[in-house]
Amino acid sequence: MICMREHFDFAVIGAGIAGVSVAAELAAHASVVLLEKERQPGYHSTGRSAAYFSASYGSAAVRAATAASDSFFRVPPDGFSEAPLLRPRDTLFVARQDQLPQLSAFYEEIPRLERISGSEAIGQVSILDRGNIAAGLVETGGGDIDVESTLRGFLRQLDRQGGVCRYQQQVRALTRSSSGWLLTTDNETLECETVVNAAGSWAGELGLLAGLSDLGIMPRRRTALLLRLPDVIFDAEWPLVVDMDEDFYFKPDAGLLLLSPADETPSVPCDVQPEEWDLAIAMDRFQRATTLSIPQIEHKWAGLRSFSGDMEFVVGFDPRVKGFFWLAGQGGYGVQSAPGLAKLSASLLLDEPDRMPKQLAQYLDVLSPGRLIEF
Ligand SMILES: Cc1cc2nc3c(=O)[nH]c(=O)nc-3n(C[C@H](O)[C@H](O)[C@H](O)COP(=O)(O)OP(=O)(O)OC[C@H]3O[C@@H](n4cnc5c(N)ncnc54)[C@H](O)[C@@H]3O)c2cc1C
């Protein structure tokens, strides 16, 4: 009996926000299979983010990818989601007296931010401690992303366009054949012309599996907590408050306060859990910056943010072998930049330059995997 292997134009590995968005983008033009090792999409980094959209966050290339995603979140395609994808919330960067030089430098870099005094900052967020806030910068135009609706919207798009999504299918072997790639998962072998590596914290491992390298992509653990504040103090309209050196941030989240110590501890790729030490640091920093003593912790978690050595995204074909595409190293910006990066990736994968978001055209070399390879 001859057993015909399934063949796809593209196999996208990883059903986090990166994988689902690029798979949906490609499916209108090619046959696509999306493979995920877990039982559900978004189980790792995507389901553990702070879900914030900030146009001023990250390097120039990151900001360009965020700008290329802006209109998608504000006005998604028809039928994409019943719920709005973005709910407005400002950002307030706060500085102590000793952080004023950093605040001035940031203001010079992004002059559209509004500089305010310490008292004005406390006027916006009543729990900030007068003795520890000297000035602030306000960014408007940001907001909370509905990550679940975004993820589900892309999966619906993928499905409607004939794309296939398979869970509990860990890609365990990747072999180059004469016409493309053979992918061996837990219980099948597929063929495809092009592999898209959207494996998040496992992107480096997947590179090694393909006989390439890990490009130095390193997962870093970040911790988050949900605090319950007394009703008389809590205000759901507070902005996202970010320490000027990003030593902590907090924002309202579904009636609670999401707090992170903004930790970046190197980790192996895994189902990462919060460490007691990071929780203690979070509480200590929160108490120093605010007038509150010890609020009740309702929930805690940790997730991995994966960075390349130069902290830029890794998007493009690997120059060492045919048909292996990297969509990795999204760090702390992978949700807010996903629609733009998916469009950029589809433009490169389909070789259709007209599809490229105009904001990203000048950053192809900055993002290219080739920059991380020593020949
Ligand atoms: C605490 C925290 C706060 C954050 N806050 C924000 C924020 O406010 N805004 C923002 O934009 N970003 C934020 N981020 C970053 C954001 O979450 C990530 O950049 C983004 O989720 C990365 O998406 P991804 O699809 O690349 O990775 P993931 O969501 O991890 O998806 C990768 C998937 O690949 C699968 N996979 C791996 N290997 C294989 C294999 N061999 N076979 C099959 N499947 C495989 C994994 O199971 C996983 O589901 C935050 C992250 C953390 C942890």
The ligand as an ORCA input file, in Angstrom:
! r2SCAN-3c Opt
* xyz 0 1
  C       4.766     38.871     31.892
  C       4.798     39.238     30.420
  C       4.281     40.463     30.008
  C       4.261     40.803     28.653
  N       3.626     41.948     28.282
  C       3.483     42.252     26.970
  C       2.726     43.390     26.575
  O       2.175     44.114     27.407
  N       2.621     43.644     25.233
  C       3.200     42.841     24.285
  O       3.080     43.123     23.102
  N       3.927     41.749     24.642
  C       4.078     41.432     25.954
  N       4.786     40.325     26.338
  C       5.509     39.567     25.307
  C       4.600     38.669     24.505
  O       3.824     37.877     25.392
  C       5.466     37.791     23.583
  O       6.362     38.581     22.830
  C       4.592     37.006     22.601
  O       3.541     36.364     23.267
  C       5.436     35.983     21.847
  O       4.544     35.236     21.042
  P       5.031     33.927     20.311
  O       3.901     33.455     19.481
  O       6.341     34.195     19.655
  O       5.388     32.889     21.493
  P       4.424     31.870     22.291
  O       3.156     32.510     22.686
  O       5.243     31.283     23.392
  O       4.095     30.766     21.214
  C       5.062     29.831     20.762
  C       4.363     28.498     20.648
  O       5.217     27.556     19.991
  C       4.911     26.277     20.508
  N       6.021     25.374     20.181
  C       7.308     25.498     20.570
  N       8.046     24.492     20.057
  C       7.208     23.707     19.332
  C       7.382     22.518     18.573
  N       8.577     21.914     18.456
  N       6.304     21.974     17.956
  C       5.070     22.574     18.058
  N       4.851     23.699     18.781
  C       5.905     24.275     19.402
  C       4.763     26.552     22.003
  O       4.057     25.526     22.660
  C       4.038     27.893     22.008
  O       2.635     27.732     22.129
  C       4.831     39.937     27.678
  C       5.360     38.713     28.092
  C       5.345     38.353     29.439
  C       5.880     37.017     29.837
*
